[in-house]
Amino acid sequence: EMPRDARLDYATATERSRVRLASENPLKLNLTQALCQKHQDDHVLVIGQYIEQLREFARVLDAPLITGQTRTERREKLYESFRSGETRLLVVSKVANFSIDLPDANVLVQISGSFGSRQEEAQRLGRILRPKDGLAYFYSLVSRDTCEQDFSMKRQRFLTEQGYQYQIHEISREDLD
């Protein structure tokens, strides 16, 4: 659920602005913190669309940030640190949708994405479903009663048709306290 003031902004925004407002729901940070704490012993990727949002998450989570602007040398060092287990949490932009090898990643928290892109969702899911011991978790944080929820339902329908199963958990602000 979006905070009251954000819901008011959303209600009066243009369609394009609504997508971003829903994606950047400030309560997603609290939930991401809780999920990272829950999975502190796992290899966690937090992935999103909007760079400023990702910078804030990286700062609050005290995690390295990788975007398209991250130099290749630094990016490779961070990936290697993640693969070795030295770093267990990375915040990444959609640059992580393509051509990265992080086989130990077993938790992905998607905070924002490219509208209803089924391909993007499948790529992100594939990041954590490589053969490994234990379970893999894919969390997609979606703002209730927004266009983001509509996009999410389309992606879920596609992946369900591909044989994946979903569990939907509604989280309220009170659940985060």
Secondary structure as the mmCIF struct_conf table of DSSP 4:
data_model
#
loop_
_struct_conf.conf_type_id
_struct_conf.id
_struct_conf.beg_label_comp_id
_struct_conf.beg_label_asym_id
_struct_conf.beg_label_seq_id
_struct_conf.end_label_comp_id
_struct_conf.end_label_asym_id
_struct_conf.end_label_seq_id
HELX_RH_AL_P HELX_RH_AL_P1 ARG A 4 THR A 12
BEND BEND1 ALA A 13 ALA A 13
HELX_RH_AL_P HELX_RH_AL_P2 GLU A 15 SER A 23
TURN_TY1_P TURN_TY1_P1 GLU A 24 GLU A 24
TURN_TY1_P TURN_TY1_P2 PRO A 26 PRO A 26
HELX_RH_AL_P HELX_RH_AL_P3 LEU A 27 LYS A 38
TURN_TY1_P TURN_TY1_P3 HIS A 39 ASP A 41
BEND BEND2 ASP A 42 ASP A 42
STRN STRN1 VAL A 44 ILE A 47
BEND BEND3 GLN A 49 GLN A 49
HELX_RH_AL_P HELX_RH_AL_P4 ILE A 51 LEU A 61
TURN_TY1_P TURN_TY1_P4 ASP A 62 ASP A 62
STRN STRN2 LEU A 65 ILE A 66
TURN_TY1_P TURN_TY1_P5 GLY A 68 GLN A 69
BEND BEND4 THR A 70 THR A 70
HELX_RH_AL_P HELX_RH_AL_P5 THR A 72 SER A 84
TURN_TY1_P TURN_TY1_P6 GLY A 85 GLY A 85
BEND BEND5 GLU A 86 GLU A 86
STRN STRN3 LEU A 89 VAL A 92
HELX_RH_3T_P HELX_RH_3T_P1 LYS A 94 ASN A 97
BEND BEND6 PHE A 98 SER A 99
TURN_TY1_P TURN_TY1_P7 PRO A 103 ASP A 104
STRN STRN4 VAL A 107 GLN A 110
BEND BEND7 SER A 114 SER A 114
TURN_TY1_P TURN_TY1_P8 PHE A 115 GLY A 116
HELX_RH_AL_P HELX_RH_AL_P6 ARG A 118 ILE A 128
BEND BEND8 ARG A 130 PRO A 131
BEND BEND9 ASP A 133 GLY A 134
STRN STRN5 TYR A 137 SER A 140
TURN_TY1_P TURN_TY1_P9 ARG A 144 ASP A 145
BEND BEND10 THR A 146 THR A 146
HELX_RH_AL_P HELX_RH_AL_P7 CYS A 147 GLU A 161
TURN_TY1_P TURN_TY1_P10 GLN A 162 GLY A 163
HELX_RH_AL_P HELX_RH_AL_P8 ARG A 173 LEU A 176
#
